[in-house]
Amino acid sequence: SREENGSFVFPEPVATVSQLLPPRGDNPWTVLGSVFDPESSTSMAATWRSDDGRSWEREDLAPADGDVSESFAAAADNDDGRYAVGWSGDGALSDAAVWLQSGGEWDRLETPEMGGEHEQWAFDVAASGSGVVVAGGESVWGEVRARLWFSADGETWEAVDGGPGGPFDATGQESIRKIAAFGDGFVAVGSRNLDSEQDGIVWYSADGREWEQLSAPTL
């Protein structure tokens, strides 16, 4: 790459990887990410697959709109197939996005609850016996807050972060890092910056819908 007028210019496509998944069922080793095309100035969601972890084959996912960037950030498996999350769009026009891989094909799901007039994104996903939780964030007039969405069936989605003042936005200084599933429940971890101090936080949900911050003084 080279720098031009204070910004980087890439003469060739640039790959970004975000997660590595081990083999499961019919899926071999899989890397998720995106490929940026400098000619169109857009990104395409992409996967790299390998049967032995040595030789890799890339597959680009054609975006729903050729002029709109799409990117994979993370994925999780459940009985429905493999869910991937990320975002579609650029800057303030970005929306969080979810894809489902079934029978080897990726389909982007209709998730209007993850969009809106502000910038949204998704960066982690977990699936339990209760359903699927997507973790992400939202930027509103320069203020960033954590966002969570839940689906019991992979078709109907709802926001479950509690909104401003909820368990993920008690002070406006919280952020989520990762989310994991166990049994029917979920655990999310992140941090809070308050009065120039940063503390780790753990949130818990027994069903993916109702969340509470746990007491974790060691963090």
C-alpha positions, 0 to 999 in steps of 0.5 A: 500500500502507499499513502496519498493525501494522508490516507492509505491507498491499496493497489490490490485487494486487501484481506481482513480475517476475524475468526477461525472456526474448527471443523464441525459436521460438513464444515472444514477449518473455516476463517471468516473475514472480508476482502476490500476491492480498491477499484470499487472501494467496497468490501465483500464478506469472505471465507477461507476453507481448508480440510487440513489446515494447510491449503486454503481456498477463498470464497467471496460472498456476493453482496446483496447490493454491489455498491454496499460493503459487507463484512463477516466478523464472527460465527457460531453453529447450532442445529439450524446451521452456521450463523455469521454476523457482521455489518452491511454498509459504510460509516453512518449507513452501516447496519448490523447483519446476520447470515445463515449458512445451510447446505453450504450456501450463505443467505443474509437474513432480514433483520430490520431490528438491527438497522436504523438511521444511525450506525450499527454493527455486530461483532460476536454471536453465540447460540444456546438451547434458547436461541441466538444472541448477537452482540454489537454496538451503535453510534448515535450522534458520536455516542457509542453504546453496546447493543444485543439482539436475540432470536429464538428461531433465527427469523424474528429478532428483538433488541435485548440490551435494555436500551439507555439506562439498561444493564449494558448502558448504566453509565454510558461508558460500557462496552461488550467484548465477547459473548458465549453460550452454555446450556440455555443461557449466555454470558457476556464480558466487557468493561466500563470506563468511569472516572479514569478507571476501567473495570471488567464486567460480566453480564448473565442471561438465563434465556437470552432475553433478560440480562443482569450485571453480575457482581465480579469484584475481582475484575 
